Structures are given as structure tokens and as C-alpha cells.
Amino acid sequence: MHDFNTRKPTGVQSSPVILLAGIAGGGKTWAAVEATTLETVDRSFFIEIGEGVADAYGSIPGADFEIIEHDGTLQQIREAIQWASAQPAAEGKYNLLILDSLTEIWDLIKDNAEQAMKDRLTRKKRRLNGEEPKPDMDLWNAAANVSDGIMRQLANFPGPAICTARLDEVTEMVAGKPSRNTEWKIQVQKKVPFRVSAIVEARAPRTWTLTKIVTTNPALQVQPGEQKPLPDFTVEKLLTAMGAAAGQPGSTMVEGRVDGSLMGDGQQHAQQERPQAQTSQARPAQQSEPQQDEDARKQYVAHQAQGLLAAETAGDEAKLRKALEYYSRTGDRELSQMAVATLDRLLGTDLSQAKETVQQVIDAEIVTTNAA
């Protein structure tokens, strides 16, 4: 069993990620830029995607921000966030990040998924017949992962991050069918509202309501579905109420990590890890890191192969299919092929469709090495 460390809570809230969602002309970007005038802010960084108005907002009285130039690709946008996060703030102050807008980023991610699907069909010499291809599920999953990765970057920014997004009144769907009712929907990837510290909406120009907040301040807390009016709203007032201050860390959230435990229970996996760790410690100092990685990979594959064999022996088709789905989703060609072969033997059939699914996942090109 792992020997865990513990610590007492600091009582200090992480730097907030604030989402300003509103109709066109609702004042989202203006409110964000106003925050750059604060005495507590050292440097303010503005990353603009698909808007083209950042320069104009420099005329706001007291506005003081730097536009980070990029080439419009997801890679450079993410590198811009990473670069801004690495810039030190003056003592007693914090840096501020503005991202305008998350709606445009999500549209860009979807465009990448659609292009990846077109490239996939072209490689397989399939005709489009004049229709726009819908991305396969693995590409949609990859797109969601990219969006999540960007939100983690914002959460880790060592200062307040302010994002904008479009808010539209749309037809409410009931059981997959349009109803007569309407609802307000933030035009971002569906997980984004769960990743931010606060959501302030403008359903009319400069008429702000607080619809979500993570805070220990009782005066700010809202119940799910509640709308708390914010008369005379400014980002400065919200940051002050949330206790934003210099020296606040980025998010302390620990992301779950894939470790292959689906092929066995936790105890078996822990037992598998112990000999590996001991072996690593016993290796000569001159052994290279690539060699260590290769040895670890061999042990991991051997362990997974044992799990596949055990499932085959038990006739557990469901477990084998789950394993295949997992290996395919993580792009593990070797283990995916082993899982397909095991299913072939168990069922005595040619799983050509399963093999095609595996290859589609492995061929996915939307996820870069920075997507995590």
C-alpha cells in the first residue's frame, strides 16, 4: 500500500476563473477589460480568438493590457496561455488573463474535428457526396479532451482568468425533440460551465445576474438554478467579494490519471506496480530513461495480456469489449490488436468492424501532445 502524505487546508481560495456569458453587445468584453484598471493587477494579458476588437477596447479609460499575438491555431493559443502563466507578477500584485472568447475556441475545436474526419475519409478513399461529414465519436471525444485541457490551463493560471462566451436563447429540447419553451444556453463545450469558478450572465445589455459561483462567502452563494441579480456589476467587485489577492495559487485539483486498472481490481494493480517500482530502484544507475520506459512498457503489456487471457478463459466477452474500447480510446495499437485477436478466438468470428473501429481511433489526428 502506498504511504500517503496529508496536510491541513490553507483556507486560501484558488485564483478564480470567471465566465462572462452574454448576448451580442451585452458588455462582456468591456467588463473584462475594465478589470485591467485595478491597482492590484500587475500585467494583463489578452488572448483574442475570432473577435477582432481587442485594439478598440484599449480606448477604455485606464485600460492597461497586452494583446498576445498568435496564428489562430489551437497549438499557439494553448502555448499563449502557457506563456502568460509563466510570467511573474510584481510583489504584492497578480497578473490577469482575458480569453475572448470560449465560444470561438469551441467552434475552432469542432472545425478541427470536422477536418480530421474529412482527412480520414480521404485516406480511406470514401466519397463525401457533397455532404459535410459528421465526426466519428472518437473525434468528438478528442475534441472534448482538448476543451478540457484548455480549461485546466485557465484553472492553473496564477491569477484571475476572465473568459467570455456567447449566450443565446434557444428552443428547449425535451426527449430529443423541440418543445414550445425556450432556454438560455451558453455556447461552449458542455463541460465548461462545470470547470469555472463563477458564471455571470447578461441576457440584456449590461444587466448582469450571477448563476454559478464557487466561494466560501455566504453573501455570494447561489442555489442551483438560482439567478442572483448583480446591480452595478463590475469584475472588480466580484473579485473583491471572492477574495482575490496576490499569491493565490492556481487550481489545486488533482486530475484523475489513466493507469490501466480496468483490467483488474485495485489490489491486483497495486501488486503489479510494487515489483516494477522495486525493479526500477534496483536497476544500475547507468541505465537510460528510454530503457526504463521500455521495460515498464513490457511489464504493462504482459500484465494486460494476462488480463485478456483470463477474460477469454472465463468467456467474459463484455470485459474484453471494454478492454478493446479502452485501448482504442488511448490509441494503444499493440494492445488494441491483442484485444481484437482475443475476441476473434473467443467468438470464432472475423471482427472486421472492430478492427476498423480500432484503426479509426488510432488514426485520430486532433489530439496533440499538449492536449492533456
N, C-alpha and C positions, 0 to 999 in steps of 0.2 A: 504494500500500500504506500502511496506517495505521502511524504511528510509535508503537510501544508503549513504555510505561514498565515498568521492573522494580523489584523491591525484595527485600530479604533477609527471610527469615521471622523473626517476632518471638520464637518459642518460647513464646508465651503462648497457652494454650488459650482458646477462646471460652467464654462463660458457658454452662453445660450446661442441657439440657432433660431432665429426669428423668421417666420414666413409671413410676408405681406401679400395677401391674395386679394385681388380686386378686379372690377370691371375695367375696360379700357378707359383711360382718363380718370381713374379713381384716386390717383395720387400716390401710387405705390412707390415709384422710383423717387419722387420728390421727398417722401417721408424718409426713405432710406438715406438719401444724400444729406438731408438735414442733420442726421446723426454725426456726420463728419465734422460738424462745427463744435462738438463737445470738447471741453477743456481736458477731459480725461483721455481723449484719443490722441495717440501719437501719429501714426500713419494710417491712412485709409486706402484700401485697395479696391478698385472697381473692375470686375470682370463682366464684360457685356457679351451676350450671345444673341444675335438676331434682332437687336433693337435699333442701334444706330443713333442714340440720343444722348450718350454719355457726355459728350463735349458740351451740349447745350445746358446740361444741369450744372456745369461749372459756374454758371451765372447766378446761382442761388446765393444770396448774401451769406458770406462766411464759409461757404463750401470749400473744403480742402481735401481733395482726393487725387489719387494717381490711377490712371487707366492702364491696366496690364494688357499689352497688345499680344495677340495670338493669331494663329492662322485659321481658326474656326474648326479645327479637328478636335475630337474628344480627347485625344492624347495630349495636345497642347493645353486644352482647357484644364485638364487634370494636373498637368505639370505647373500651370499658373497657380492653381490653388496650393499645390505643394510648395512652390517657391514663396508665395505670400506667407504661408505658415512658418517658414524658416526665418523670416525677417524679425530681428529683435526689436522690441519696443523700448522706448526710453524709460528709465526708472520711474516708477510711480504712475505709469500710463499703460494703456493697452492699444494694440492695433485693431483695426476694424476691417472686415471683409464684406463687400457687397457683390452679390451674384444676381445679375439681371438678364435672363430670367430662367427659372427652373422649367417653365413650360417649353421654352425654346430648346433647352437641353434635352428634355424628354422627346420632343419632335426629332431632334438630331439623332438620338439613340435609335428611335424607331426607323429613321431613314437608313441608318447603318444596318439594321436587321433586314430591311427590305432589300438593300443592295447585296447583302450576303446571300439572301435567298436567290436573287437573280443570278449571282455568280455561281451558286451551287447548281441551278438548273442548266446554266450554260455549260458547265463542266460535264454534266450528265447528258448533254445534248437533248434536253427536253424543250419543247416549244411552249412559248408563253401564250400564244393565240390572242395576242392583243390585250390580255388582262394583266392587271398588276398582281403578282404572286403574293400570297399570304405567307409570311414566315412560318416555318415549322416551329413546333413547341420548344425545341431545344434552343432556337434562336431567340424566342421570346423570353425564355428563362435566362439566357445570357444577357439580354437587354436589361432585364430586371436587376441582374447582378451588377451591371455597370452603373445603373442608377443608385443602387445601394452603396457601391463603392464611393461614388461622389458624395453621398450624404454622410458617409463615415469620415471623409476628408473634411467636410464642413464641421462636423461634430468635434474633430480633433484640432480645429483651428484655435490657437491660444488667445482668443479674444472673441467678442461678439461677431457672429456671421449673420448678415441680413440678406434674405432671398426674396425675390418677387415671383409671382405666378399669376396667371390669368384665372379669373373666377367667372364662370358662366352659369346662367340659369337654363337648365336643360330639362327635357321630359323625363319624368321618373319612370324607371323600368320596374315592372312587377312580374316575377316569374319569367323573366326574359322577354316580356312584351311591354310596349309603351302604354302608359296609363294617361289619364287626363290631368294628372298632377305634375307639378314641376319641382325641381330641387336645385340647390346651388352646388356646383361641383368645381373643385379646384383642378385645373388641367395639368396634372403631373402624374407620374407613376404612382400607382395606388398605395404603395408603402410609404411614400414621402411624408404624409401628414403624421405618421407614427414616429418618424425619425427626427422631428423638430421639437424645440422646447416650447414654442408658442406660435399660435396662428392668429393673426389679426386680419379680419376681412373688411373690405369696402364694397358693399353691394350697391352703393350710391357714391358719387364723388365726395371724398373726404368725410364719409360717415362711417366710422370705424366701430367694429364690435370684436370682442375677444371671444374666440370659440374653443381655444385649447391653450393650456399652459401647464408647464411642469415647474412648480415652485413650492417653497415652504411658507410663503407669505399668504396668510389666510384671506387677506383682503383681495387677492388676485385670483384665488382658486375658483374654477367653474366646474359645474357638473356636466357629464356627457350630454350633448345636445343643447346645452345652455348657451345663450348669447349674452355676453355682458357688454352693454354699451360703454364706449370709451370716449366721452366728450372731450374735445380739445386734445385728442391723442397726438403724442409725438413718441418717436422711438426713444428719445432721451428719458421721458417719464417712465416708459416701460422698463428700460434697462435699470434705472434707479430703483424702481419697485422690486425688480428681480435681484437686486444686489450685485449688479455687475461691477467689477473692480479690477484693478491691476493685479496680476499674478494669479488669476484664476486659471486652472488647468483646462485642457480640452477634455473631452469625454473620458470618463474612467470605465466606460462599458467594455467588457471583455467579450469579443466576438467568439461564437462557437466555431470550432475548427473540425473539419472532417478528418477522422482518424481510422476509418475503415471498420468501425466497431459493429456495423450492421451484420457482418458475417459471424458474429459470436457474441456471447454476453460480455458484460464489462469485466468480469473476473478473468475470463479467458484472455481477453485482450491485454489486461494488466500483466498477466503472467507471461504473455508473449513479449511485452515490452521490457520486462526486467532482464532477461538474459541478453537482449540486444544492448541495453544500456551497459551491462557489465562487460559485454564483449567489446563495446566501444572504449571503455575505460582501460581494458587490458591490451588494446592494440598498441603497437610501437608508436612512439612519438613521430617517427618519420613517415608514417602512413598518411597519404594525401587525403584531402577532403573529398575529392571525386571518388576515391576508392572506398571511403567510409560510406558515401552516399550509395555506391553500387552494392556494397554488402548489405546495407539496410534495405535496399530495394529487393534484393534476392530473398531476404528473410520475410519481408512483407508479402511478396508473391507466393512464397512457399506456404505461408500461413493462410492466405486467401485460397490457395489451391486445395489445402486440406479442408477448408470450409465448403468449397464447391463439391469435393468428393463426398463429404459427409452428407450434404444435402441430396446428392444423387443417390447415395446408398439408401437414404431414408425415403426416396421418392418424393421429395419436397419440391414440387415444381414451382410453387409460389415463392419460396425462398430463393430459388435460382433466378427467377424473373426479377425479383427485387435486386439481387446482386447485379444482374445484367444492366438494369436501369441505372444503378449507382455508378458502375464502372463507365457506362456510356456517358452519363452526365458529367463525370470528372475527366473525360477524354482519355481514359486508360485503355489504349488499344490492345495491349497484351492480355489483360485480364478480361476485357470485353470478349475477345476471341475465345478465351478459355471457357467463359460462361456460355457462349453460344454452342461450343463443341459439347459441353456437358449436357445442355438441354437437348442437343441432337441425339446424344446417346440415350438419354432418359426417355425421350418421346419417340425415338426411331423415325423422325421426320426431318425434312430439309427446311430449316428455319431461314429461308432466304429473306423473308421480310424482316426478321430480327436482325440479320446481318446488315441489311440496308439501313435500318434504324441506327445501328452502331456506327456505320460509316458516316451517316449524316451528322451525328453528334461530333464525331472526331473531326469532320471537315469544317465545323463551325469556325468562322474567322472573326467573329465580332469581338471576342474577348481577347484583350491584350494582356501582357504580363502585369500591367498596372491596374487591372480590373478589380482586384481584391480590395 
